Amino acid sequence: QVQLVESGGGLVQAGGSLRLSCAASGSIFSIVIAAMAWYRQAPGKQRELVAGITNSGSANYADSVKGRFTISRNNAKNTVYLQMNSLKPEDTAVYYCAVGAARGQGTQVTVSS
């Protein structure tokens, strides 16, 4: 089994930056081969995929964050990151990481206008 712990959320003004981290522990083999991703869910909206990255480093992004967000992973540290720049109020949501079938508890990101 894989356990996930997210960190890095908070309150930031529009135009600012935040970096989310998600540390995985447990089955190391499962972590290394797994795809990793970040989702988000805003109040009253469905959860959406923000970005994903394969075990070889190939990344994909939601259209709404392309050019502003960057997903990366450090396999030696079993950690996935989400660098968020040029944040907008509409980026406000709870952000969740995913590693294979495992899901984190979420971290709140609030962007003020």
N, C-alpha and C positions, 0 to 999 in steps of 0.2 A: 504494500500500500504506500501511497505517496501523500505526504502532508505539505500544505502550502501556507506560507506566512507572508502577507503583503505589508508593505510600508511605503511611506513617502507621500501620502495624500495630505491635503490641507486646503487652506484658503489662500487664494492668490488673485491679484487684480488682472483684469483683461490685458492681454499682451504679455503676461508673465510666463514663467516656466515652472514645471515640476518634473521630478523624476520618480517614477514608481519602481519599486523592486519587489520581487517575489522569490523567496527562497524555498526550495523544495528539499524535503528530506524523506527518507524511507528507502524504497527500492531503487538503488542507484542505477541499475541497468535500465529499469523502466523510464527513469528520468532522462537518461542520456539519449535514448532512442525516440523519445516522445516529441511530438510537436508541442509548442507552447503558444499561448495566446493571451490576449487581454480582451475582456468584454466590458461593457458598461451598461448601466441601467439608470435612466433618469426617472424622476417621479412621474408616474402616470404613463410611462412608455415601456415598450418591450425591451428586453435585454438585446444588445446588438454587439456584433463582433467589431472590435476596433482595429486589431492587428494580430497577425499570426506569424510564426516563424518555425520552419522545419528544423530537424536536427542538423541539417547541413547549412543552415543559415539563410535559406531563401525566405523572404518576407513578403507579406501582402498586407494591404491597408484598406480600410473603409474610405470611400471617396471623400467623406467629410473631414478626414484627418490627414490625407496625403499632403506631403510637403511640410507638415507641422509636427507630426509625431514620428518617432523612430523606435522600433522594437529591436532589441538585441538580447543575446543570451551568452552566458559564460558557463560553459559546460563543466569547467573545473570547479566552479562554485555552485553548480546546480541552481543557477539564478537566472531569471528573465527580467528584463528591464523595459520600461516604457518612458522614453524621454519625450516630454510634451512641451512644445514651444508655441508661442503666439496663441496662448489659450484664449478662448472665447467663452462668454457666459453659457452658451449652448453646450459646452463641454462639461458642464456641471452634472455629476452623476456619481454613483458608486461604481468603482472600477474593480473588476474581479480578474484574477489570473487563472489560467487553466494549464495544466500539464497532463497530457493524455486525457484520462477520464477524471482526474482529480480537479477540484474547484476550491479556490480560496474563499475566505469569509468576506472579502471586499474591503476597500478603503475609499473614504469619501473624498471627492475632489469638488471644491466649490470655487467658481470663478465669478468674481464680482465685476460689475460694469462700471 
